[in-house]
């Protein structure tokens, strides 16, 4: 067993790193990450971070844009709090060494879909990489932070499972974690546990998420008895590069923010049919529009055209996108880029309050793993990094108060029991189920859904989970098996939430309920597992 730490952080994106840097000034931090520390969704974020940072912008305008994009179910108190605390966390990031792009003596603010003002701070088109660079550097320099790379969290350690009975309010005491290199399960006890493990794009066949995005935090929290909310709202990024070698390379929303136009194969622009903002419409509208155009005309993709802009401007504004596309034989200054939607961002997750705490005491969830109420039924572009940074600070401050005001006694925690499990010689079971889950989620629970498709998906996931459960208890855990188990759990939660919502709203579109229903469904969907 590892020695107990004050704070256990699971995940190494902007949420986990920001929290760790602040918490480490007041206690010991164990930071667990399933690959190298830089392998996170933050590192791949191109566009930027949204915040009111100019005299032409207002908090009210940012709040309104967020609420409109969220299709009526954003929690307005959360929206107000996040927007108003935004400029402060931007300054903290700058103090930690993040270098945002400037134009003269001011920050170069850009605009993305759904925003009425220029309010996106960016570092060229590699904003996430710059944020990750600065925070990782600061983390490795801090003496109170111990980083555990290539460690995959398996399950949370909660009081009810120790005493083996249902409790009025559960408590979390850390997690069981697989050391991938030694293939040994370790116990990480902690007074405060923070889930910052990111999203779940790998639940779908096509995603622009990194390979680590298998919904681990949501699945672990659900198994521990935490409330999970709004899992039906998976955002599909409208524009990922359509190329066999590109592995769903994302073409930033900022490209449309700077004037790119979506066109059919014959060059006809089409977004004016779908929204008054045309190519700057919110992501859910754009993704459905592209999906409909592809199905209507039988095309494999649509085209994103910014060739009408000056070539030097394109190269300087989007240097990474330009260079990457060139590797695939595409020059975005001379030709439109072929694009398709792909699973991008989970707007639901572990239900957490204004301080990022779940309904399990001492368990916090922030960033994409969390449902805070900010995004509603559709996330406004570049609000994700903002949300993660704001809630990192709030979670840190609240958890510090908990440490000071509550006497913490971590009970005796049982070591991981592998039982009679043996090494597997049938990994084909894992790969087969993995592929099947991702394929039927794309076909049945994708951009457009129906009651029949959801029923088929639920039937399939129930059968697959039986196979996974049998396999999980008979064989020793591996990182692939852990991820498969979590992907299947998250798939089930998405389907169950989607079946609850008898309407179409934001990112959830059901052809059997094509209209938005504010009378009955202007609310969240909730799921919670009974442990005993």
N, C-alpha and C positions, 0 to 999 in steps of 0.2 A: 504494500500500500504506500502511495505517495504521502508525504507529510501534508497535513491540512494547510490550505492556503486561505487567506481572507477572501480572495476573489478568484473564481474559476471562470475564464472567458473562453467560450467555444465559438471560434470563427475569427478570421483575420482580415476582414474588410474594414471600411471606414467606421462601422459601428463598433466592432470589437476592439480595434486599435485605439479609437478615440476614448472609449471607456477605460481601457487598460492604462493609458497614459495618465488619465486623471486619477484613477483609483490607486495607482502605484505610489502616489505621493502620501498615501495614508495606510498602506498595508501591502501584503505580499500578493502577487498576481501570478497565476498559472494560466498561460495562454495556449490553448490546444487548437491545432489546425491540421486538417486531414491531408494536405499536400505541403508544398513549400509555403512559407508565410505570405508570399505575394500572390498566390493563386486564389483569387477571389473575384467576385463580380465587379467589385470596385475597380480593380486593376484594368478591366475591359471597358469601363464607362468612358464613352467618347465625348458626349455632348457637354455636360457641365453640371453646375449646382445652382439652383434658382434661389435668388434672394433679392429683396428690395435694396438696391445699391446706387440709385441715381435720384436726382431731384425730380425727374419726370415721372417717377414711379411712386406708388403708394401701397401701404399694407392692405388697404381695402381692395385695390385692384388685384393684387396677388391672391387674396382670399377669394374674391369673386371668381377668378379664373380657375382656382383649385376646385371650388364648389360646383361650378358649371361642368367641368370635366368629370367630376365624381358622380354626376347624374342623380343628384338629389339625396344621397345618403352619406355624404361626408359628415363627420361629427364636427359641428362648427366651432365648439370650444377648442378642439384639438387643432383645427385649421388656424384659428386665431393665434394660439400659443406658438405653433411652429413658425408661422410667418413672422410674427413679431420677434421671436428669438433668433431668426435667421441671420441678420447682420452680425450679431454677437459671435455666433459660431464660425462665421466666415473669417472674422478677425482672429479667432483662436487658431484656425487652420493656417492662416498666414503667419502667425507667431510660431507655429510648429515648423514652418519652413516651406509651405506650399506656395509655389510661384504661379499665380494666375497671369494670363496674357494681358498685357497693357497696350494701350494706344495713346502715345504721348504720356501725359501725367495721370491718366485715369485708366481704370480697368475696362477692357474691351468687352462690353456686354452684348450678347447675341440674343436671338429670339428663336423659340421653337413652337411646335404646334400647340394650340390652345392658350398661348400667352398673348396678352394684349399689349405688353410692353417688352422692351429689351431688358432682361434681368438675369440672363444666364452668364455667370462667371465661368471661364473655361481656361484650360491650358492647351492652346491650339485645339487639336481634336484628340488629345490623349489626356483628358482631365483626370480620369481615374488613376492612370499610371502615375501621374505627378503627385496626386494625393497619397497614393499607396507608398511611393518612394519616400516622401517626407515623414509619414507616420511610422513606417517600418524602421527608418533610420533612428527616429526618436525612441522607439520601443527597445531596440537593441542597445541603446545607450543608457537605458534606465536600469539601475541595479536591482530594483524590486520586481522586475518582470522576468519570469522564466518561460521561454518559448519552447513548445513541444511540437515540432513539425512531424508530418507523417504519422499523426495520431488521430484515429477515427473514433468519435464518440459513439457508444453503442446504446446506452440507456441512462436516463437520469436516476439518481438515488433519491427516493422520496420516502417520507416517514411511514406512510400507509403500507408500503411494501415491506418495510422492516418489521412493523408490528402486525402485519397481515390482517388489517381490517380497515373499513372505510372511516375516514376522519372528517369532521366538520370542515376543517381547512387543512389541507396537506402542507407539508414543508419539504423543501429540497435541501439536500446535503452534498451535492456534487454529482459526479457521473462515473460510470464505468467506461473505459476508453481502451481501444485496441492500439497497441504499439505495432504499426504495420511492419516495421523492419525486423523486430524480434518475434512477431506473431504472438505476443503475450498481452493478455488483458490486465490493465492496471486500474486501481481504484484511486480516483481523484476526489478526496473529501474537501469541502469548502463551505464557508459560512454564507457566501453569496455566490450564486451561479447565474451567469449571463449567457443567454442564447443569442448569438450574433452570426448564425451559421448560413445565412443567405436564403436563396429561393429554391425553386423546384422545377426549373425548365426542363430537366432531363426526364421528367414524367412524359414529355411529348417527343415524338419522333424527330421533329425539326425544332431546334432551339438555337438561339445565339448565346446562350449561357455557357459558362465554363463547365468542365466535366464534374466539378465538385457540387454542382447545384442539383442535388438529389432529394431535397426536402427533409434532410436529417432532423433539423431542429423541430419542425412541425410534427413529424412522426414521433419523436421521442417525447415531446410535451403531451401529445395526445395519449400515448401509452401510459404516461404518468398521471393522467386524469385532468389535465389542464383544458380549459375551454378553447375551442378553435372556432374561428369565425370567417365567413365570406370567402370560402375556398373556391366558389364558382367563378370568381373574378380573376382569371388568368389573362394578363395582357399579352397580346401578340404584337411584337414590333412589326410595323408595316413593311419596313424596307431592310431586308437582309440580302446580301449579294447572292444571286442565283448563278452558281458556278460549281461544277462537280468537285473541284479541289479546294473550294473556299471554306468549307466547314461552317457555313452559315455566318460569314463575316458580316457584322452589322454596319449598315450605312446610317450614320447619325441623323437624328431628327434635325440637327442644325443645318444639314444640307438643304432641306426644304425650308428651314427658317431663313436661309440666305437666298431663297428664290427658286429652288429646283421645282420642276413640274413633273407630275406623274402622267405618263402617256401609255396608250395602247401600243401594240406592235406597229400599227400603221401611223403612229405619231399623234393620234388624236388625244388631247387632254380630256380627262373624265371627271375630275373631282368636283367640278362645279355642279354636277348632277346630284351630289350627295350632301353638300354642306356649303353654307354661305362663306365660310372661310377657305373654301377650296382646298388647296394643298396644305394649308395650316390648320385643318380640322383636327380635333382630338384623335388620339391613336386608335380608339375603338372604331370610330367612323371610317378612318382611312383603311384599317385592316379589313373591315367587312367590305368596303368598296372594292379593294383590290381582289379579294376573294370572289366577289360577285362578277367582276370583269373577267377574271380568269375562267370562271365556270361558264359565263355567257358566251365567250368567244373561243373557248377551248384552248386557251394559251397556257403555257407553263409558267409564265411570269408577266410582269408589266415592266415599264422602263422609267427610270428616274433621270430627268434631263436638266442639267445645269450648264449646258454648252453655250448658252446665250450670255453667260458671265465671262469676264476677262480671265484668260488662262492663268496669268500670273497671280491674280487674286485667288483663284481656286487652289492653286498649288500652295500658296502661303496660308490660306485659311484652313485647308484640310490636308496637311502634308502627309499624315499617316494613311488616310483613306486613299489619297492619290497614289502614293507609293505602293500600297497593298494591291490596289486594282491593277496597276501596271504589271505586277507580278503575274497576274492572270490574263494578261494581254488586253486589258481594257484601259483606255485613256479617257477619263471622265471629262477632260477639257474638250474632247473632240467627238465623243459619242455618249448616248444615254446608257446608264447602267441597268442591267437586268436585275430586278428585285422581286422578292416574295416575302410574305409574312412568316414569322417564326415565334414560338413561345419565348417570352421575354421576361415578364415580371409578375410575381404573385402578389395581388393586392390584399388577399386574405392572409390568415396565419394564426399564430398564438395570440389570443386576445390579451391585450395589456392595457394598463390604465395610463393616466397622464404622466406617471413617473416610470413607465415601462415595465411595471411589475405585473406578472400574471396572477391568476387566482390561486396559484401555489405560492405560499410565502417564501421569500428569499430567492425566488426564481424570476429573473427578468428576461424579457425578449424584446429586442430592438432591431431595426433594419428590416430587410425583406422577410425575415422569418416571422415578423410580428404583424398583428392587425391592431393598429392604433386608432383607426377611424379617420385618418387623414385623407386617404385616397378614395374612399367611397367605392363606387362601382368602376372606377377607371382612374389610374394615376396620371396626373398632369406631368408632362415631360420635365425632367431634372428636379423634381421634388423628392426623389428617392434619397440621393446623397444628403440633401438638406434634412430630411426626416431622421436619417441615421445619426447625423451629427448632433442634432438638437436632443434626441432622446438619449444619446450617449451621455450627455451632460446631466440631463435630468435623472437618469438611472443612477449615475455615479453619486450625485448629491443625496438622493433618497436612500440608496443602499448604505451610504456613509452614516446617515442619521440612524438607520437600523442598527448598524454595528455599535454606535455609541449609546443607544437607548435600550437595546435588548441584550440580555445576557445570553450569549451563544454557547451552547454545549452540543457539540456534534456527537451523536450517539455512536455506539459501537456498530460499525458497518460491516456486514458479512462480505468476505472476499468473493470474487466472481467464481461461480460454480459451473464448471464445464460438464459436470456429470459424466456420462459414458460416451460423450461425443468423440468422434474419430475424424481424422483427416478425410476430406472428400476426394473421391476419384470420379465424380460425375458432375463437373462444373458445367457441362452442357445444359443441365437443368436450369442453372442460374442464367446463362446466356439466352436460352430459349424463352424463359418467362420474362426476362428483361425486354427482349425485342417485342414480345407480344403485348405487354402492357403499354409500351410507348406507341405502338402502331394503332391499337384500338382507341387509345386516348386521343390520338390525332384525328382518327376517322370519325369517332362517335362523340367526343367531348371537346371538339376544337372550336374554331371561330363561330360556327353555326351548329346548333344542336336541335334535337327533337326528343320527345318523350320515349319513342321507340329506341332511339340510339342510346339514350341514357340507361334504359332497362337492359339492353344488350351489354353495355359496358359494365353494369353492376353484376350481372350474371357471370361475366368473364372474370371480373376481379375477385369474386367470391371463390371461384374454383381455383384460381391461381394462388390466392392467399392460403388455401388449404395445403397446396403443394409446398409453398414457401415455409409454412409453419412446420410441417413434417421435416423438411430438409434442415431448417434452422436448428431444431432441437436434436437432430441426429448427428450433425457434423459440426466440427469446430468452426467458429466464426472467422470470416475473412472480410476484407474491406468490400469486395464485390457483393458478398452475401448481405452484409449490413446495408449497403446502398439499395439492393434489390428489395429487401424487406421494407425499407423506408419509402421507396418509389411506389410500391404497391399500396402502402398505407395512405400516402398522400393522394394517389389516384382514387382510392375509395372515398376519401374525404371530399375531393372535388366533385365526384359524381353525386354523393349524398347531398351536398349543399346545392348543386345544380338541380336535383330533383325536388328539393324543397321550394325553390323559387319559381312560382307560377306566373312568370312575366318575362319580358325582355327589358334589360336595363344595363347600360354601360357595356362592359365586356361580356356579359352573359346574354346571348341571343338564342331564343328557343322558337322555332318556327311554329310550334303549337300554341305559343303565347306571345305573338309578335309585338304586342303593345306594352308600354310601361304602365304599371298599376300603382299609383301613389296612394290609393285608398287602403289597400291590403299589404303592400310590399315596400313601403318606404321605411325599411328597417333591415337589420342585419340577419343573416342566418347563423345559427350557433349549433355546435356539436360538442358533446362531452362524453367521454367513456367512463362508465361505472367500473371501478376496479374490483369491487367485491360484491 
